[in-house]
């Protein structure tokens, strides 16, 4: 759970104004010791995580997508030696989606005529 910036400032100013220890602040506000300690170093919450892929070579994945555009993720994972889930996350980072239109034939209940969706 992320605490709001206003709450963090309130805890920090209360601690400074009253001259309390971290343990006393924790008991007063009911937050975790690690949270208060972390707030002493950096008050603002993190906006996001900017961590690059560690095992997946993004250039090799881009080549694989270009070479095999209709491949399944498990096939890419096997070729690159990583997990299917990792391939899914990497494809999302690259902005690659697979929204395909399929020709599905259906019959209407009244006339039995086949039409394509």
trRosetta pair geometry for C-beta under 8 A, 3 or more apart (Angstrom, degrees):
i j d omega theta_ij theta_ji phi_ij phi_ji
2 45 5.3 60 -162 -137 118 151
3 7 4.7 -105 173 83 106 130
3 8 5.7 128 107 -56 115 88
3 31 7.1 -8 -64 -117 149 138
3 35 7.0 84 -1 -175 132 135
3 45 7.5 176 63 -71 59 122
4 7 4.7 96 60 6 83 101
4 8 7.0 -147 97 -5 45 87
5 8 5.5 -53 -148 37 35 114
5 9 6.3 36 154 -19 67 104
5 43 7.1 75 -147 145 84 93
5 44 6.4 1 -112 -119 115 62
5 45 6.7 -114 -70 -2 83 96
6 9 5.8 -55 -149 36 30 110
6 10 6.3 34 151 -23 64 106
7 10 5.5 -52 -148 34 33 115
7 11 6.4 32 154 -18 66 103
8 11 5.9 -53 -149 36 31 109
8 12 6.2 28 153 -17 65 110
8 39 5.2 -159 -156 -136 105 131
8 43 5.4 145 135 -166 128 81
8 45 7.7 -176 -30 -45 152 86
9 12 5.6 -57 -144 40 32 111
9 13 6.0 24 160 -14 68 109
9 43 6.7 61 -77 -173 70 132
10 13 6.2 -57 -140 41 25 103
10 14 6.0 28 158 -21 62 111
11 14 5.8 -57 -145 37 26 113
11 15 6.4 28 156 -21 62 107
11 25 6.1 92 -170 -177 94 122
11 29 5.6 -13 -108 -58 108 168
11 31 7.0 -25 -111 22 153 146
11 36 6.5 -121 154 -115 136 94
11 39 6.7 39 88 111 125 164
12 15 5.9 -55 -151 33 28 111
12 16 6.6 21 154 -13 63 107
12 39 6.1 -133 -69 143 107 118
12 40 7.5 158 -117 -93 102 56
12 43 6.3 -31 -43 -112 158 118
13 16 5.7 -55 -145 41 35 108
13 17 5.8 32 158 -19 69 111
14 17 5.9 -56 -137 40 26 109
14 18 6.0 3 169 3 64 115
14 20 7.4 -9 131 23 81 128
14 25 6.9 133 97 -124 107 102
14 28 7.5 -145 138 107 139 146
14 29 7.8 133 71 -56 151 120
15 18 6.7 -67 -136 50 19 93
15 19 7.9 93 168 -80 50 6
15 20 5.2 -99 -136 58 64 95
15 22 7.6 19 -134 -93 138 50
15 25 4.9 -14 -89 -82 107 139
15 36 7.7 129 -66 -164 150 118
16 19 7.5 18 -178 -71 26 46
20 24 4.0 -123 -172 87 112 128
20 25 5.2 136 107 -52 128 82
20 28 7.4 -17 -178 -6 170 140
21 24 4.9 97 53 6 75 102
21 25 7.2 -139 96 -3 41 88
22 25 5.7 -57 -150 38 34 112
22 26 6.2 39 151 -24 67 105
22 33 6.2 78 143 -145 117 83
22 36 5.2 153 -153 111 96 132
22 37 6.2 31 -143 -70 151 79
22 40 7.9 -62 -94 -41 117 135
23 26 5.6 -51 -148 33 31 115
23 27 6.6 29 154 -16 63 104
23 33 7.1 -2 -93 -106 61 111
24 27 5.8 -53 -149 37 32 109
24 28 6.3 30 153 -19 65 109
25 28 5.7 -57 -145 38 31 111
25 29 6.1 -3 168 9 69 112
25 31 7.9 -29 132 50 87 103
25 36 5.6 137 99 -136 126 152
26 29 6.8 -71 -134 52 21 86
26 30 7.5 80 174 -93 53 10
26 31 6.1 -108 -131 70 66 65
26 32 7.0 -7 -136 179 113 11
26 33 5.3 -19 -87 -79 151 68
26 36 5.9 -113 -71 -6 87 146
27 30 7.7 21 -168 -69 21 50
31 35 5.0 -89 159 72 114 137
31 36 6.1 127 96 -47 117 95
32 35 4.5 97 64 0 87 103
32 36 7.3 -163 93 -3 49 83
33 36 6.1 -60 -152 39 33 106
33 37 6.1 32 153 -18 68 111
34 37 5.7 -57 -144 40 31 112
34 38 6.1 32 156 -21 66 108
35 38 5.8 -58 -148 37 28 110
35 39 6.3 29 153 -21 64 107
36 39 5.6 -54 -148 34 32 114
36 40 7.0 43 151 -29 62 96
37 40 5.8 -45 -160 18 35 115
37 41 7.6 23 148 -7 60 100
38 41 6.1 -61 -163 38 40 105
38 42 6.8 -39 165 50 74 84
39 42 7.2 -90 -133 76 30 45
39 43 5.6 51 -165 -111 77 56
46 49 7.2 44 147 -68 133 67
51 54 7.8 -25 160 -43 102 98
53 56 4.4 -59 169 57 138 93
53 57 8.0 -157 105 -67 127 13
53 58 5.9 137 38 -55 138 98
53 86 7.8 104 -145 -174 109 100
53 89 8.0 152 -101 107 103 106
53 90 5.7 40 -96 -104 145 105
53 93 7.2 -163 -48 48 111 163
55 82 5.4 142 118 -109 121 119
55 86 6.6 -25 68 -168 118 155
56 60 7.8 -139 179 64 67 104
56 61 5.9 29 170 -45 110 132
56 80 6.5 35 -131 154 83 142
56 82 5.4 -24 -82 -42 90 171
56 86 5.8 173 -46 153 126 113
56 87 7.2 156 -111 -90 143 53
56 90 4.8 -82 108 -82 162 152
57 60 3.9 55 91 14 114 114
57 61 6.6 168 89 -14 58 83
57 80 7.3 -154 37 -151 88 113
58 61 5.4 -51 -145 38 35 114
58 62 6.3 40 153 -22 66 102
58 90 6.6 -158 -104 -164 79 113
58 93 7.8 -81 -116 99 122 124
58 94 7.0 166 -156 -78 102 109
59 62 5.7 -50 -149 34 32 112
59 63 6.6 33 151 -17 63 103
60 63 5.6 -52 -149 37 34 112
60 64 6.3 37 150 -22 65 106
60 80 6.2 135 119 -117 123 108
61 64 5.4 -53 -146 36 33 114
61 65 6.4 35 154 -21 66 102
61 76 7.1 59 -135 -177 83 125
61 80 6.6 12 -82 -90 80 154
61 87 7.4 175 -128 -135 122 78
61 90 5.6 -99 -138 138 172 135
61 91 7.5 -137 171 -74 129 68
61 94 7.0 -146 114 -47 123 149
62 65 5.8 -50 -147 34 31 111
62 66 6.4 29 153 -16 63 107
62 94 6.8 -180 -85 -134 86 142
63 66 5.7 -59 -149 40 32 110
63 67 6.0 25 155 -16 68 111
64 67 5.8 -56 -138 41 29 107
64 68 6.0 -27 177 36 68 102
64 71 7.3 -69 162 47 95 151
64 76 5.6 112 142 -132 141 98
64 79 6.2 150 -126 97 134 141
64 80 6.7 -71 -45 -56 161 111
65 68 7.2 -75 -125 66 18 65
65 69 6.5 52 173 -106 60 57
65 76 7.8 18 -70 -110 68 137
65 91 7.5 138 -87 -116 131 97
65 94 7.5 -172 -22 122 162 158
65 96 5.8 -95 -138 -119 151 160
66 69 7.1 2 -144 -68 19 87
68 71 3.8 39 138 -31 120 124
68 75 7.2 -111 141 117 152 128
68 76 7.4 -171 81 -81 128 87
71 75 4.5 -118 -175 82 105 131
71 76 5.6 119 118 -51 127 88
72 75 4.8 98 60 3 78 103
72 76 7.3 -145 98 -2 43 85
73 76 5.6 -52 -149 38 39 111
73 77 6.1 43 152 -24 69 105
73 84 5.0 91 125 -157 108 87
73 87 4.7 158 -164 99 95 131
73 88 5.7 16 -142 -64 154 81
73 91 7.3 -98 -107 -11 108 145
74 77 5.4 -49 -144 35 34 116
74 78 6.5 37 154 -21 64 102
74 84 5.0 -18 -90 -98 67 122
75 78 5.8 -52 -150 33 31 110
75 79 6.5 28 153 -16 64 107
76 79 5.7 -58 -149 39 33 109
76 80 6.0 8 162 1 69 114
76 87 5.0 130 95 -143 118 145
77 80 6.3 -68 -138 50 25 95
77 81 7.9 -145 169 31 54 5
77 82 5.5 -104 -145 79 75 65
77 83 5.9 -32 -148 153 129 15
77 84 4.6 -76 -39 -78 158 56
77 86 7.1 115 -117 59 103 93
77 87 4.8 -107 -70 -25 88 135
78 81 7.6 28 -175 -71 26 39
80 87 7.2 138 47 -89 136 106
82 86 4.6 -91 153 81 118 140
82 87 6.3 143 91 -51 111 83
83 86 4.4 99 61 3 86 104
83 87 7.1 -145 98 -6 49 83
84 87 5.6 -52 -154 33 36 113
84 88 6.5 39 149 -21 66 103
85 88 5.5 -51 -152 32 35 115
85 89 6.6 32 152 -16 66 103
86 89 5.8 -53 -148 37 33 109
86 90 6.2 31 154 -18 66 108
87 90 5.7 -57 -144 40 30 110
87 91 6.2 31 156 -20 66 106
88 91 5.9 -54 -146 35 28 109
88 92 6.5 29 154 -19 62 105
89 92 5.7 -55 -152 35 32 113
89 93 6.5 34 150 -20 65 103
90 93 5.5 -50 -150 34 35 113
90 94 6.4 31 152 -15 65 106
91 94 5.6 -57 -148 40 34 110
91 96 4.5 -81 -166 66 88 108
91 97 7.8 130 148 -77 107 39
92 95 7.6 43 -179 -72 31 27
92 96 7.7 -91 -68 51 23 67
103 116 5.3 -30 -158 -150 89 119
103 117 7.6 153 -153 53 40 66
104 116 7.1 128 65 -153 43 63
104 117 4.8 -13 63 36 97 116
105 114 5.1 3 -174 -170 110 110
105 115 7.3 157 -147 75 65 27
105 116 6.0 -40 -94 -93 66 65
105 117 7.9 -162 -86 0 20 84
106 114 7.1 151 74 -146 29 63
106 115 6.4 -30 63 61 78 75
106 117 6.2 48 3 -39 118 110
107 112 5.4 -10 -168 -147 119 47
107 113 6.9 147 -144 66 69 29
107 114 5.7 -41 -87 -89 73 63
108 111 5.4 25 78 42 118 82
108 112 6.9 -88 64 -35 71 15
108 113 5.8 7 24 49 108 80
108 115 7.1 38 -34 9 99 115
